[in-house]
Amino acid sequence: MTPRRAREASRITLARGLLIVAASLAFPAQADEALPEIRAAASPLRPMVMEEGGHLTGFSIDLWNEVAAQLKVKTSYRLVPDAPAPLDALRKHEADVAVMGVFYTTDRDREFDFSYPILNTGQQVMVRSTADGGSDRPLMSFLEVLFSRAMAFWLFAALLLILVPAHVIWFLERREPEGPIPSEKYLPGIFHAMVWAAEAMVSQAQQMPRQRVARLLGILWLYVGIVFVAFLTANLTTNLTMAQIRGTIDGPEDLPGKEVGAPMGTASADYLRDIGATVRTFPQADEMYAALLSGQVDAVVAGAPILRYFASHEGLGKVRVVGPEFKRANVGFLVPLGSPLRKRISSALLVLQEDGSYQRIYRKWFGAD
């Protein structure tokens, strides 16, 4: 190539470069518009997905935004009203990924593909709280103690204690015309003797026996009654106090037979049905919390991070989380079965784990472990 042609080629190359730079400065948005777009569906569930100031935030949203940056894609968010709706959007091919964080279950695994886990957590129980930390339903606590096994034991013991002296007093006093037993016959004489023994146990006998041995027995029985009533009062008072302190629900083992709320279409609702609780499902978490605070349900069950966040924010001083976590499982993003996005999303999540981005987002929403 001659020097003249070389100079002309250099000028052409320089001109093309200047045109490209000018075009990129004049139309900066075209680069973003060229990025592929992923349709993400989510339902509001603090602190996973939250809408503040017209934009979405939360643990799942922040994490997905980092994943999207790794994948070099744009995200078109679709906020749906309840937990089952994002799954329906995947079924109808109206979304490419559900990003609110879904518990792994066998049934869901047959229908969808899960990403690498974004959390490993369990279910937990939340109940109403009171100013003193005790049960907010004293009448229910009293009735539970009244019809408890302990009460049945003490009543049976009292019946045995009454029968023994009643027979002795009837035998010794049955022929005393001015004694407490008005009949010589076993029936109804034994019933009068039992009434006398019961009165002597719980208060004071209206009439003492006339026969000398029976009178000594009656005095001894008065002391036995004082001791028995003291033990009974102390035991029932202790049980009632403990019921007030603990409340009627202390963990998942207390849920069968209770009316319990759970988010609609979740593993929490399935678990409650399996253990025999009366389940009320709610399309939105705020409705579930309102039902708990108003006394429409005895407790609620949901993912532990969800309940802990509410208990430490909007529900502070109004509710408390009780019992251990149970039914622990992985939580992840969800894509249609066979979607190529699964491997790409999982790879991006592993990168975020390695570079510390995941830990930074986790600490922002849940604090340090």
Secondary structure, 3 states (H helix, E strand, C coil): CCHHHHHHHHHHHHHHHHHHHHHHHHCCHHHHHCCCEEEEEECCECCCEEEECCEEECHHHHHHHHHHHHHCCEEEEEECCCCHHHHHHHHCCCCCEEEEEEECCHHHHHHEEECCCCEEEEEEEEEECCCCCCCCCHHHHHHHHHCCHHHHHHHHHHHHHHHHHHHHHHHHHCCCCCCCCCCCCHHHHHHHHHHHHHHHHHCCCCCCCCCHHHHHHHHHHHHHHHHHHHHHHHHHHHHHHHHHHHCCCCCHHHCCCCEEEEECCCHHHHHHHHHCCEEEEECCHHHHHHHHHCCCCCEEEEEHHHHHHHHHCCCCCCEEEEEEEEEEEEEEEEEECCCCHHHHHHHHHHHHHHHCHHHHHHHHHHCCC
